[in-house]
């Protein structure tokens, strides 16, 4: 499907009048194929041309490689070795067969050991890809305040830069902190990455003055993907999925990611079967192995099964936190509070019958639900996600229509990862925001403009914590997301440093 810049009025009107290929049967979508007529070639001729160019490129590459080998002494020796004499042939065949068997065994091991997470349930289908529209500039924007979580997000942002094969032309960090350690960290990172930019608000700008913040943060004519600074995991194609959906759906005002630890979506994920039975370990482990607890641990399969308190055979539900107000923080050992610092949660490994004993049973489909208030619900959703990532099965999160879309229908939605056109923001200033920008973006503006707020359920992102969930920093979850990123995302040159006293329990605790 062709991707058009919706800010061009002519193209926008044309797309509104034409079939998009998202509705109707396959024949209708085929007749509306937008490349026909835009280029002088037919699709058949294009395929022939691509095949010829690929063949010529392959032959040329082989010739260059051969010439390079012949120009080196070791290359000539290698060629002489390959062009063997008849009496040496059996030995060489044996070596080749042996190496082939080793390679196949290694490949089978990798396929079973590495969790494949992306656009589909297991591996992305061969040929499934997105092509970034050249005429559209796509910028990431991060409202930055906490380097403890952004150091994890940083790995995902770098991987999504155009310079690394992604879709983000650049990432802008809107500074929302005066903490010296946080400021020093972002200065260092921006100095390392050419496509990162730091944007400081005008002096005296209140971070909750959303009109001033957004007016300074975006430039007209561009598409922006806004990332909250406590996103700690994203599916491989989250940026491509959200931006492609926004471009192809001019009726959409926002396209949001499918958020794990969301005020409303926890209920959906639970009823889709994405949430597993977990409870917090009540006592610190005495001699844990490094695969189940520590700076490199993230796999759920390495965790021991949950055991009831000593002297009891009965599993008791973990109580809700007793707080004087939502933003209060339960201390270690409080009723419903963290049992110990840097504690972990353990799987019950049941068939679903024990879920009523776990916190997720309190989930609601509502904006200010127990999911927003309860750190325990957030913890269970995070551990369940890590289990699903390891198993390579994220299908339970794909609850949208055939294109992956879930229409929020003017219900309050969390905008922790959202794709939006800058002009749709700038053309509707000043903001009339009574409480926060989430309600304004997800409800009021879409209603006013008769547009929609979509969740692209194929684009999954993990949001670490809401304000009332600060107890999540007393779990080992941040360490687990850090370990996953270091192993699977960051690369050897961009490893996230592990806090020296992580096992002491309070290193990852939020300020």
PyMOL commands that set and color helices and strands:
alter all, ss='L'
color gray80, all
select helices_A, chain A and resi 9-17+26-31+43-70+73-82+86-113+147-159+162-164+180-192+210-217+238-248+265-272+300-302+355-357+359-362+370-373+375-391+395-397+422-426+437-449+467-474+477-488+492-494+502-504
alter helices_A, ss='H'
color red, helices_A
select strands_A, chain A and resi 138-144+170-175+196-199+223-228+231-234+252-260+278-280+345-347+405-407+417-421+452-463
alter strands_A, ss='S'
color yellow, strands_A
deselect
rebuild
show_as cartoon
